[in-house]
Amino acid sequence: MRFIAHLAVVAGVVSTVFALPTDRHYKEHHDDHDHDHENPMSKHYKVSYDPRPFYIINNMTESPLKKKLESCENGPFSVTGFSIGHRGGATLQFPEETVENTIAGARMGAGILECDVAFTSDRQLACRHSQCDLHTTTNILLHPELAAKCTVPFTPANATFPANALCCTSDITVDEYTSLCGKQDGFNASATNVEDYQNGTPNWRTDLYSTCGTVMTLDSYITLVESIPGHRNYTPELKTPPSQVPMPFNGYTQEQYARDLIDKFIQRNISADRVWAQSFLPADVYQWIAEYPDYGQQAVYLDEDGDTPETLPTASSLERLSAIKAKGVNIIAPPFGYLLTTTADNKTIIPSTYAISAKQAGLDIIPWTLERSGPLADVRADEEYYYGFFAQGVSYDGQIYEVLDVLARDVGIKAIFSDWSSTVSYYANCFGLGYGGFQE
């Protein structure tokens, strides 16, 4: 899903927050703790929720929706394909794309779990949200021998420029990559040393569980998901390499990269109906449809053609989306803000022209990403991305479930990505939804 640059971090103004563990701590963590990452959950576990869904419900205004959600507080709760674990499913509090994050999302009932796919210098596939985010999502800069390989080495802040670095998965081998610890995505733009640069987690997230996230390869992600009790499915996203990593990369073409992703699932005997492969590049999606028709049936076209209400296609949406459907695409995945607007009085959230057009074109919709934002009271002032399309209609956290209800019931989404899976899973369980949402 879309990379919102370091979330709420503004270059040059973020002050140092609580220090993350040192490199010595990370090493000791790896050396002293023998975790079972292949069988992390008992077969007797039950889906359970934290206080988050109940906090949101308590913040709702009185309505039939609130009464319905309150009536479900004691479950029973189960795994649901309506809930997709974005970057693992627990990024609100756990380092993204890690074993710990994925396990947390699974425990919260996410039936589909995501691994964003980047490649290492030796052409191995790894779970990383961006090809070039290691400097903000791992402790690579605390390893001098690996930091020296970064595309842009660390530069401390000075009176003119903020601190800077750019470390790509393609800068290092898969063995070097798996020696890293995942951390919460963020950085301190005012840092004058690498230790301080590690800080910058937005204050509405937490570093409580950011001790040493276990990073994953695509292969180990499959092993992990297969080990989780209760049937879970996959949604790998092929990351688009940035300009700093031009393709072909040392002879490695985009086409082969796309093949390698699907081939890994074939090698692991994962049925095509359990895999929703995603890409922002139309050519990747069309390639999967042509070369892997079984997997192509569920290939997901990540649509990000308009980042503001001014540039978002409206009147032309139906023609454009119909053309995508005509090329064999069955699933469109826009940011959820594309799908919503408000009535003229700004009091009621309703489906947008884009949402109506996508349904008219015959496309299934799985938007992203719920729970990737801070408190809704701040979204307008912060010009927050996802709610920016209808910010005039939201002002308190209880509206998260109102937004989800409009998406599920009125837009007719099939599922939705979330950074905190319990929020979506609770709603889906309350209404008896699996992948496919409300049946028309």
Rosetta blueprint (number, residue, H / E / L):
1 M L
2 R L
3 F L
4 I L
5 A L
6 H L
7 L L
8 A L
9 V L
10 V L
11 A L
12 G L
13 V L
14 V L
15 S L
16 T L
17 V L
18 F L
19 A L
20 L L
21 P L
22 T L
23 D H
24 R H
25 H H
26 Y H
27 K H
28 E H
29 H H
30 H H
31 D H
32 D H
33 H L
34 D L
35 H L
36 D L
37 H L
38 E L
39 N L
40 P L
41 M L
42 S L
43 K L
44 H L
45 Y L
46 K L
47 V L
48 S L
49 Y L
50 D L
51 P L
52 R H
53 P H
54 F H
55 Y H
56 I H
57 I H
58 N H
59 N L
60 M L
61 T L
62 E L
63 S L
64 P H
65 L H
66 K H
67 K H
68 K H
69 L H
70 E H
71 S L
72 C L
73 E L
74 N L
75 G L
76 P L
77 F L
78 S L
79 V L
80 T E
81 G E
82 F E
83 S E
84 I E
85 G E
86 H H
87 R H
88 G H
89 G L
90 A L
91 T L
92 L L
93 Q L
94 F L
95 P L
96 E L
97 E L
98 T E
99 V H
100 E H
101 N H
102 T H
103 I H
104 A H
105 G H
106 A H
107 R H
108 M L
109 G L
110 A E
111 G E
112 I E
113 L E
114 E E
115 C E
116 D E
117 V E
118 A E
119 F E
120 T L
121 S L
122 D L
123 R L
124 Q L
125 L E
126 A E
127 C E
128 R L
129 H L
130 S L
131 Q L
132 C L
133 D L
134 L H
135 H H
136 T H
137 T H
138 T E
139 N L
140 I H
141 L H
142 L H
143 H L
144 P H
145 E H
146 L H
147 A H
148 A L
149 K L
150 C L
151 T L
152 V E
153 P E
154 F E
155 T E
156 P L
157 A L
158 N L
159 A L
160 T L
161 F L
162 P L
163 A L
164 N E
165 A E
166 L E
167 C L
168 C L
169 T H
170 S H
171 D H
172 I L
173 T L
174 V H
175 D H
176 E H
177 Y H
178 T L
179 S L
180 L L
181 C E
182 G E
183 K L
184 Q L
185 D L
186 G L
187 F L
188 N L
189 A L
190 S L
191 A L
192 T L
193 N L
194 V H
195 E H
196 D H
197 Y H
198 Q L
199 N L
200 G L
201 T L
202 P L
203 N L
204 W L
205 R L
206 T L
207 D L
208 L L
209 Y L
210 S L
211 T L
212 C L
213 G E
214 T E
215 V E
216 M L
217 T E
218 L H
219 D H
220 S H
221 Y H
222 I H
223 T H
224 L H
225 V H
226 E H
227 S H
228 I L
229 P L
230 G L
231 H L
232 R L
233 N E
234 Y E
235 T E
236 P E
237 E E
238 L E
239 K L
240 T L
241 P L
242 P L
243 S L
244 Q L
245 V L
246 P L
247 M L
248 P L
249 F E
250 N L
251 G L
252 Y E
253 T L
254 Q H
255 E H
256 Q H
257 Y H
258 A H
259 R H
260 D H
261 L H
262 I H
263 D H
264 K H
265 F H
266 I H
267 Q H
268 R L
269 N L
270 I L
271 S L
272 A H
273 D H
274 R H
275 V E
276 W L
277 A L
278 Q E
279 S E
280 F L
281 L L
282 P H
283 A H
284 D H
285 V H
286 Y H
287 Q H
288 W H
289 I H
290 A H
291 E H
292 Y L
293 P H
294 D H
295 Y H
296 G H
297 Q L
298 Q L
299 A L
300 V E
301 Y E
302 L E
303 D L
304 E L
305 D L
306 G L
307 D L
308 T L
309 P L
310 E L
311 T L
312 L L
313 P L
314 T L
315 A L
316 S L
317 S H
318 L H
319 E H
320 R H
321 L H
322 S H
323 A H
324 I H
325 K H
326 A H
327 K L
328 G L
329 V L
330 N L
331 I E
332 I E
333 A E
334 P L
335 P E
336 F H
337 G H
338 Y H
339 L H
340 L E
341 T E
342 T E
343 T L
344 A L
345 D L
346 N L
347 K L
348 T L
349 I E
350 I E
351 P E
352 S L
353 T H
354 Y H
355 A H
356 I H
357 S H
358 A H
359 K H
360 Q H
361 A L
362 G L
363 L L
364 D E
365 I E
366 I L
367 P L
368 W E
369 T L
370 L E
371 E L
372 R L
373 S L
374 G L
375 P L
376 L H
377 A H
378 D H
379 V L
380 R L
381 A L
382 D L
383 E L
384 E L
385 Y L
386 Y H
387 Y H
388 G H
389 F H
390 F L
391 A H
392 Q H
393 G H
394 V L
395 S L
396 Y L
397 D L
398 G L
399 Q H
400 I H
401 Y H
402 E H
403 V H
404 L H
405 D H
406 V H
407 L H
408 A H
409 R H
410 D H
411 V H
412 G L
413 I L
414 K L
415 A L
416 I E
417 F E
418 S E
419 D L
420 W L
421 S H
422 S H
423 T H
424 V H
425 S H
426 Y H
427 Y H
428 A H
429 N H
430 C H
431 F L
432 G L
433 L L
434 G L
435 Y L
436 G L
437 G L
438 F L
439 Q L
440 E L
